[in-house]
Amino acid sequence: MAEAHRLQLRDPPPARVRLSGGSKAKAHDVDGADPSPRRSALSNKNINNFKIAIPDTSNPTDKSDPSPLGPRTFEFVTITSQPSTITTSGTSKQVRTQAMRDYLRKQTKEAITGVPEILPPPVTLEEPSQYKGRFKLNSWTHKAKTKSLNTRKARPGDVEDGVVSQEIVVQRGNGGVEDREWQAMNAGRLPNSVFSINGLLDPFETLAIQLGPDSENLLVHYLNTYNMNSVAINPEGDFFSYVKIDPVLFHSILYMVALHYDLRNGVQDSAVCLYHGGEAIRIVNERLADVNGVFSDQTIGAVAMLVNKENLNGRYELSQIHMKGLEMMVWMRGGIQSLKGVFRRIVTWCDFCYSTVWDAAPLFPRIPPTSPPTTLSLLLPLHSPSYRNQDQLNPTTIFGPSSRVISIITNLRTLSSSLDPANMSTLNRLEVSTQIYNLEYDIVLLNTSPDLPKEIYPLKIAAQLYFWLVIREIPPSSQILITVAQRLQNSLGQEVMGWWLGSWERRAWLLWIFFIGAVVSNGRIQRLWFIQELGKLCRLVGVCEIEGSGGLRECLGRVVLQDIFFEFHLRAVWEDVMLPWEVDGQLNEGAFVGNF
């Protein structure tokens, strides 16, 4: 780094020599005579109110000031730690000093040579014509032609690197609808850009894949909004440290995040989602082609996320193909216990979803606990709004003391309280993750349990749906939830319904089952059936309002209910229930008879 020099005035300049009137300096001075007045005047020339002193160039050993005729010198600003007020002020001062020094140097050089300094021309850019193509830029403003639009929509998509180009209509956040023809460059062919996401990502971080604008938006969504299985799968919070260094894991998680984003925004198979899915499958196939290679945790975790993505999206035949390959890879690695940490949890959750879809037992054996739970929040339900009701129903009363449903309901209540936002600050995430795994394993085991009465089967399905909504935080619009909700409706036949209506306590459990079905089937045709049955049951038991004694919230809380999560759904379901019982906008209270 060049040493900084400040232009300093040497000894005070000699007094100006006033020439007599009409006298002029001669062109050639006598040897030994003083310098001409012109040079003396030039040595102290005023330029823009700055008096410039020209350094003496006769002594080459004098380096107190850089020569104005020499090359430009620069100073580099070095930052080795987090900027502070002191370092920022020093850096700013250094930059201003360097700028002023360079300005004075150029003025001095011009005073000596009489020629202003001309900077070299900038680098010549490539001709813009080579970047022109068939993709329209947003800056172009011309009228769209109907014929051209129809032609583009009828044209089959191009295939690039195994990913099919598609023409999709995306509903933007500003309410406008625009036609976009997918290009791989938009998702992942652009150079890495430098961006920071609320301090969660180092702006100088080098990621495993290149991110385009849409992919960057997905990464922002993942780091700020994506909350599915946050505690269940990633209790340590270190999953992204694996993602950012492995391409297949990166593409797979963005594949899942794209689905999560699409479900929240009502989009089916967005272009960026298809791109990352195609890239993940391509890289997995490349790694599988290496016969001497060992299946890493990252590769196995990526395949598991591919399985889960197809399960959540309702493509069960495709997920079945991926699942067969995943099962083979896990057994070749030495079984489920050979995987560790977050990758084991990804595979087990994939197993649970797959087994639930096909109504089968888990493929992998239960992982024994390494140590007993030690967190108080796991042993006893904490006090929260969900547990203020002192009249919670005892499942032993109607299911018997040996029923396997009892532990499931008890653990659902405990986890609902532990994962309440009011208790998250004191939560032992690792212990909660272990209990989530054990609870879901118990629920899935009931799929093939021969001793489970058919009357209890609807409660088991409703418990699974509640678990996915509240504990796993699966988006309510996921296709897998609709599939299980349809199964719940089919399980409530006339004979089973007659058993649940046999006593007031069973009606309370049935009310909760209907409510869960109505929440999960929101926006689907199945919701109408659940709303109708829930309305009939509310009329039978005398529930005519949400709040208060005997209200819907209190009745649901007798089973299990996390108020914060169901706050919106509670009111939305109640509004649908009340529609048939309103007369001229007023509730017909005479239609409600009976009580608990």
Buried (B, 14 or more C-beta within 10 A) or exposed (E): EEEEBEBEEEEEEEEEEEEEEEEEEEEEEEEEEEEBBEEBEBBBBEEEEEEBBBBEEEEEEEEEBBBBEEEEBEBEEEEEEEEEEEBEEEBEEBEEEBEEBBEBBBBBBBBBEEEEEEEEEEEEEEEEEEEEEEEEEEEEEEEEEEEEEEEEEEEEEBEBEEBEBBBBEBEEEEEEEEEBBBBBEBBBBBEEEEEEBEEEBEEEEEBBBBBBEBBBBBBBBBBEEBEBBBBBBBBEEEBBEBBBEBBBBBBBBBBBBBBBBBBBEEBEBBBBBBBBBBBBBBBBEEBBEEEEEEBBBBBBBBBBBBBBBBBBBBBBEBBBEBBEBBBEBBEEBEEBEBBEBBBBBBBBBBBBBBBBBEEEBBBBEEBEEEEEBEBEBBEEBBEBBBBEBEEBBEBEEBBEEEBBBBEBBBBBBBBBBBBBEEBEEEBBBEBBBBBBBBBBBBBBBBBEEEEBEEBBBBBBBBBBBBBBBBBBBBBBBBBBBBBBBBBBBEBBEEEBBEBBBEEEBBBBBBBBBBBBBBBBBBEBEBBEBBBBBBBBBBBBBBBBBBEEEBBBBBBBBBBBBBBBBBEEBBEBBBEBBBEEBEEEEEEEEEBBEEEB
